[in-house]
Amino acid sequence: MDASMRIMTWYSGGIMQYQRSNYSVRWIWQLGALAVIVGMALNYQLVLDQYALATFRPQSDVAAIEGRLQLTSSARAMLYRAQPQIDDKASFNHDCDTQPHELELGCYYRGHIYVLHIDNDSLAPEMDVVTAHELLHAAWTRMSADERKVVGDELKQAYAQINDSELKDRMAEYAKSEPGEEENELHSILATEQLSLPSALEQHYAKYFANRGQIVAAHAKYQDVFDARRTELEQELGQIRSEKAQLAVINRQLDTYRGEGDVQSYNELVPRQNRLVDDINQRISLYRQGVDEYNALSKSLESQTITDTEVSAQ
């Protein structure tokens, strides 16, 4: 074999060695890529959480709520993935697909959180509570069947120990309107409205909130404002009915004067009647406005809305 043939043979062998080496590298890369894909499939929630934390930028109003809620990192990721937003009434009705008769403050709908904007400063902190409530709906959807079973049993045991007729009424309504979702609702309600819960539930909610107590306190203040406002409206309604009773007495007296032909007494009493009618109608107008405001901020609880709006004096 001459020199040229030996060189050719050596070069050919080098090509074969290079090809084998190239195949090995490619195989390692493919194996690595497969491992990454498998890892992402097994931890896709974590991957999506990290992506949300890295890319979602909440609006200033949402960011303020997030800060006050003192969310854990995992809860913040869930919140960001739900892309929360604060809506005016028209946008809220559209985004949550609410019906005219429904009175809602928030919803978790199609994977997104929407919260109704509350203008009243004394009631505005409830937006924090509503955000936490809806976030826990998102958390519930991510639990496995086994996790829901364990937490659900804890929720039912805690609920059985709570003596709250309004809560019982609410849960009865949920059983009718959203059958099968009672534990989901309890999961959000107990966390944001009940200060004292069994240790197992406290440990569960600690996965989402660093200070659950302050959320409950915000809701209590909101409820206090609601209760006080309802008391004011009930007192105003009592005053309206008292003045209507006075008006009825005056009207009967006017009928008597008319029947007796006592024109002077009749005319002297008419201005008092007119002033009382004007006062009653003004009170009814303000009362109705107050009722509308109260009901507009009510949650979807029939027991909490006011339906008695009275009629005008004349």
Buried (B, 14 or more C-beta within 10 A) or exposed (E): EEEEEEEEEEEEEEEEEEEEEEEEEEEEEEEEEEEEEEEEEEEEEEEBBEEBBEEBEBEEBBEBBBEBBBBBEBBBBBBBBBBBBBBEEEBBBEBBEBEEEEBBBBBBBEEBBBBBBBEEEBBEBBBBBBBBBBBBBBBBEEBEEEEBEEBBEBBEEBBEEBEEEEBEBBBEBBEEEEEEBBBBBBBBBBBBBBEEBBEBBEEBBEEBBEEBEBBBBBBEBBBEBBEEBBEEBEEBBEBBEEBBEBBEEBBEBBEEBEEEEBEEBBEEBEEBBEEBBEBBBEBBEEBBEBBEBBBBBBBBEEEBBBEEEBEEBE
